[in-house]
Amino acid sequence: MSSTPHPETPWPTSRVAELLYDVLHVTAETRAAMARRLELNPSEVDAMEHLMSEPMGPVELSRRLHMTSASATVLVDRLEEAGHVLREADPQDRRRRVVRPTPQGMQSVYAQLIPLITDLVDAEQPLSARERAAVEGYLQRVLDVLRAHSEIEPELDDASS
């Protein structure tokens, strides 16, 4: 089922934009399905993604996940109980604790990611070098647009302030 907006939308559209909208929508569904298969919630999957790139303290993790430090502590507790992460002393500051994924936790996430990434790489194989360059350029511009819009704070309406 397509999540493409109704054809009478008040914004400009194209077939490429509609397909990209579908990709973005299905990406969220794919992350949710991966979370269910891992028996985690989406926030826990996000936390594992951050922790697999670099171990960090619970406060830094809370900032990256845009949640309170208390909520991040509960999240880390759940991940630790499930055997996905462990807390240990920071090698640079023994008073501080860092959270890092366990080998079991990393293996569980990789077991979900590797087939997806392999299929994505396979999907680009039929592209010529010229087509690949065009797709790469387009996707880079899309990333730039999405990053710009993720940084923009909505303006408050004068009537609502």
C-alpha positions, 0 to 999 in steps of 0.5 A, a space after each residue: 500500500 502506497 503512502 503517497 499523498 493524495 493527488 490534490 495536495 497543495 504542494 508540488 510533487 513528482 514521481 521521484 518525490 512520491 517514491 522518496 516519500 514512500 522510501 521515508 515512510 517504509 524506512 520508519 516501518 522497517 526500523 519498527 519491524 527490526 525493533 520487534 524482531 530484536 524484542 526492543 522498542 524503537 528508542 532502544 534500537 536508536 540507543 544501540 545504533 549510537 552505542 555501536 558507533 561509540 561507547 558513551 555515558 548515559 547523559 551523552 546518550 540522553 542528549 543524542 536521543 533527546 530524552 531526560 537522563 532519567 529516561 535514558 537510565 531506564 532505557 540502559 537498564 532494559 538494554 543491560 537486562 536483555 544482555 545488549 549492553 554493559 556499563 563499565 568504568 570510563 578508562 579516562 575518568 574512573 568516576 564516570 561510567 560508559 555504556 558499550 554494546 556487548 558482543 551478543 548485542 552487536 551480533 543481534 543488531 548485525 543479524 538484522 542489518 546485514 541482510 538489509 544492507 546486502 539487499 540495498 547494495 544488490 539493488 544498485 548493481 544494475 546501475 551504470 556508472 553514470 546512473 550511479 553518479 546521478 543517484 548519488 548526487 540526488 541522494 546527497 541533495 536530499 540529505 542536505 535538504 533533510 538536514 537543513 529542515 531538521 535544524 530549523 526551529 518552527 517560527 511561533 505565530 504572533 497570535 499564539 505567543 
